[in-house]
Amino acid sequence: MKENNLNDEESELLKKDYFMQVPAKVAACDYHKGLDLVVVGFSNGVFGVYQMPDSICIHLLSISRKKITVVVFNDLGNWLTFGCAKLGQLLVWEWKSESYILKHQGHYYNVNCLAYFPNSQPLARAGDNKVKVWNVSSGFCFVTFPEHANAVTALYFMANNHWLLSASKDVARQYVYVTRMAVMPPLLATAYHQCRWNYRDREDVCHVDSKFDEYTIPYDVLWLDNEHTDEKRYFTWDRVLLSSPKEMQNKLAASLQRKGV
């Protein structure tokens, strides 16, 4: 607090008080001379009303998620007006009854779409997951629809029955709610699989594997057709052409490790 003399260039520091709002900073303030009150808006969206000259805190309230950029007393000192540029927010608060006189806020993001009612009075616009309907004459929003889960992409007024239709990207979300999320494929499904009909014997299999080495082509899986079985019976091996299946598989596994697969 400083005592100033308009006729003198010097001023004297009489008292210093702290608001105890660290790490927030003072962003805006106003003083009402008749009530000897100071209102302070902070960078964290909190405001405080203080009785001078002892800086006694009468009210301390959070009204926004962003910095309060302007605070103003009305002439009587019973109403406080707050502005938040980041959110396009305007609030009028009656501090004695601790009640809101006016709450007004635009869209946090850019406006995606808008629609006029046929008489050009109500105007609907959307820029996030909210639809706001405004009175064109007064410039105030009189109803907000926050039901969308994603950005609103289209608006349309029905002239005959005063309906407002809106659409958004959460249609896909509703579809997923009905069908459920698709199961991710196993990692092996994204690998390179080598397959042909048919590998004759162990030497043929090892020859194909060696050719991948020769031409430095990586692969992950080598499939054998049912010709490798004993008379096409599953879970069996041809005892003549593939007499040592375990040894062959170990050799192929070692080869794939050398390839870095």
C-alpha positions in Angstrom: 0.0 0.0 0.0 1.3 3.4 -0.9 0.4 6.9 0.1 0.5 9.2 -2.9 0.4 12.9 -3.2 -0.7 14.1 -6.6 1.4 17.2 -6.2 4.6 15.2 -5.3 6.5 12.7 -7.4 7.5 10.7 -4.3 5.4 8.0 -2.6 5.9 6.2 0.6 5.4 2.5 1.3 3.1 2.1 4.4 2.3 -1.6 4.5 2.8 -4.8 2.5 0.4 -7.8 2.6 0.6 -11.2 1.0 -2.3 -13.1 -0.6 -0.8 -16.6 0.0 -1.7 -17.9 -3.4 1.8 -19.2 -4.4 2.6 -20.1 -7.2 -0.3 -18.1 -8.7 0.2 -14.4 -9.5 -2.0 -11.4 -9.3 -3.6 -11.0 -12.8 -6.2 -8.2 -12.2 -7.7 -6.1 -9.4 -10.2 -3.3 -8.7 -10.9 -1.1 -5.7 -14.3 0.3 -4.5 -13.7 3.5 -2.6 -17.1 3.7 -0.9 -16.9 0.2 0.6 -13.1 0.3 1.0 -12.9 -3.1 -0.7 -10.3 -4.6 -3.0 -11.1 -7.6 -5.4 -8.1 -9.5 -6.8 -8.1 -12.0 -9.6 -5.3 -14.6 -9.7 -3.7 -16.5 -12.6 -5.0 -19.8 -11.2 -8.7 -18.8 -11.7 -9.2 -17.9 -8.0 -10.4 -14.5 -6.8 -10.5 -12.9 -3.4 -12.4 -9.9 -1.8 -10.4 -8.1 0.9 -11.5 -5.4 3.4 -9.1 -2.5 3.6 -7.0 -1.2 5.2 -6.2 -4.5 7.1 -6.5 -6.7 4.0 -9.0 -9.1 5.7 -10.1 -11.8 3.3 -13.9 -11.8 3.1 -14.3 -14.2 0.2 -12.0 -16.6 -1.6 -13.4 -18.6 -4.5 -12.3 -20.5 -7.6 -14.4 -19.6 -10.7 -12.2 -20.7 -13.6 -9.5 -23.1 -14.7 -7.6 -20.3 -16.4 -6.3 -16.8 -15.5 -8.8 -14.2 -14.5 -7.9 -11.3 -16.9 -10.3 -8.6 -15.6 -12.3 -7.8 -12.4 -14.6 -4.8 -11.9 -16.9 -3.5 -9.1 -20.2 -2.0 -10.1 -21.1 1.4 -8.8 -22.9 0.1 -5.7 -20.1 -2.4 -5.0 -22.5 -5.3 -4.6 -21.7 -7.0 -7.9 -18.4 -8.2 -9.2 -17.7 -8.8 -12.9 -15.0 -11.3 -13.9 -13.6 -12.0 -17.4 -11.4 -14.9 -18.5 -10.0 -14.3 -22.0 -8.7 -17.9 -22.5 -12.1 -19.5 -22.0 -14.2 -16.6 -23.4 -15.9 -16.5 -19.9 -17.9 -13.7 -18.3 -19.3 -13.9 -14.8 -21.2 -11.5 -12.6 -21.3 -12.4 -8.9 -23.2 -10.9 -6.0 -20.7 -11.2 -3.2 -23.1 -10.5 -0.3 -25.5 -13.3 -1.1 -22.7 -15.4 -2.7 -24.8 -16.0 -5.9 -24.2 -15.7 -9.6 -26.2 -13.0 -11.5 -24.8 -14.0 -14.9 -22.7 -16.9 -16.2 -21.7 -16.5 -19.9 -19.1 -18.5 -21.8 -18.2 -19.1 -25.4 -16.5 -22.2 -26.9 -13.0 -23.2 -25.7 -11.9 -24.3 -29.2 -12.7 -22.9 -32.6 -16.3 -22.8 -33.9 -16.9 -25.8 -36.2 -20.5 -25.1 -37.4 -23.5 -22.9 -36.8 -27.1 -22.7 -37.8 -29.8 -19.9 -37.7 -33.4 -20.5 -36.9 -35.6 -19.4 -39.9 -36.6 -16.1 -38.1 -32.9 -15.4 -37.6 -33.2 -14.9 -33.9 -31.8 -18.0 -32.2 -28.3 -18.9 -33.4 -26.8 -22.3 -32.6 -23.1 -22.9 -32.8 -20.7 -25.6 -31.8 -16.9 -25.7 -31.5 -16.2 -28.5 -29.0 -18.5 -31.1 -27.5 -21.1 -28.5 -26.5 -23.9 -26.9 -28.5 -24.8 -23.4 -27.5 -27.9 -21.5 -28.5 -27.6 -17.7 -28.5 -30.1 -14.8 -28.6 -28.9 -12.7 -31.6 -30.5 -9.5 -30.2 -28.9 -9.6 -26.7 -25.8 -11.6 -27.7 -26.2 -14.0 -24.8 -26.3 -17.8 -24.6 -29.5 -19.0 -23.1 -29.1 -22.8 -23.3 -26.1 -25.2 -23.5 -26.3 -28.8 -24.5 -23.2 -30.7 -23.2 -24.3 -34.3 -24.1 -21.9 -34.9 -27.0 -18.8 -36.9 -26.2 -16.8 -35.5 -29.1 -16.5 -32.5 -31.4 -19.9 -31.4 -32.9 -19.7 -31.4 -36.7 -23.2 -30.4 -37.9 -26.2 -28.4 -36.7 -29.7 -27.9 -38.3 -32.9 -26.2 -37.1 -36.2 -27.9 -37.9 -38.5 -25.0 -38.7 -41.9 -26.7 -38.1 -41.4 -28.2 -34.7 -38.5 -26.0 -33.3 -36.1 -29.0 -33.0 -32.4 -28.6 -33.2 -30.5 -31.5 -34.7 -26.8 -32.0 -34.0 -24.2 -34.6 -35.1 -20.7 -35.3 -33.9 -17.8 -37.7 -34.2 -19.1 -39.8 -31.3 -21.2 -41.8 -33.7 -18.2 -44.0 -34.1 -18.0 -44.3 -30.4 -21.6 -45.4 -30.1 -21.0 -48.0 -32.9 -18.0 -49.4 -30.9 -20.2 -49.5 -27.8 -22.6 -51.8 -29.7 -20.0 -53.9 -31.5 -17.2 -53.7 -28.9 -13.6 -53.0 -29.8 -11.9 -55.2 -32.4 -9.4 -57.7 -31.0 -5.8 -56.8 -31.8 -4.2 -59.5 -34.0 -1.4 -61.6 -32.4 2.1 -60.5 -33.1 2.8 -63.6 -35.2 0.0 -62.6 -37.6 2.1 -59.5 -38.7 5.2 -61.6 -39.4 6.4 -62.9 -42.8 5.2 -66.5 -43.4 6.9 -68.7 -46.0 4.6 -71.3 -47.4 4.3 -73.4 -50.6 2.9 -76.8 -51.7 4.8 -78.9 -51.1 8.2 -79.4 -49.3 9.3 -82.9 -50.3 11.8 -83.7 -47.4 14.2 -82.3 -44.9 16.8 -81.4 -47.5 14.2 -79.4 -49.4 13.1 -77.5 -46.3 16.8 -76.7 -45.4 17.5 -75.7 -49.0 14.7 -73.1 -48.9 15.9 -71.8 -45.6 19.5 -71.4 -46.9 18.2 -69.4 -49.9 16.7 -66.8 -47.5 20.2 -66.5 -46.0 21.8 -66.3 -49.4 19.6 -63.4 -50.5 19.4 -61.8 -47.0 15.6 -62.0 -46.9 14.2 -62.2 -43.3 11.3 -64.4 -42.5 9.6 -65.6 -39.4 7.6 -68.8 -40.2 8.1 -71.7 -42.6 4.9 -73.7 -43.1 4.8 -77.4 -44.1 1.8 -78.8 -46.0 0.1 -82.0 -44.8 2.5 -83.9 -47.1 4.9 -84.0 -44.2 2.5 -86.2 -42.2 2.3 -90.0 -42.1 -0.5 -90.7 -44.6 -2.0 -87.3 -44.0 -2.8 -87.9 -40.4 -2.4 -84.8 -38.3 0.1 -84.7 -35.5 2.3 -87.3 -37.2 5.5 -87.1 -39.3 6.6 -89.0 -42.4 9.2 -91.4 -40.9 11.1 -91.7 -44.2 11.2 -88.2 -45.6 11.2 -86.4 -42.3 12.8 -88.9 -40.0 14.2 -86.4 -37.4 11.6 -83.5 -37.1 12.9 -82.2 -33.8 16.5 -81.9 -35.1 15.2 -80.1 -38.2 13.1 -77.6 -36.2 16.1 -76.8 -33.9 18.2 -76.1 -36.9 15.6 -73.8 -38.4 15.1 -72.0 -35.0 18.9 -71.4 -34.8 18.8 -70.0 -38.3 16.0 -67.6 -37.6 17.9 -66.4 -34.5 21.0 -65.7 -36.7 18.7 -63.6 -38.9 17.6 -61.5 -35.9 14.0 -62.5 -36.2 
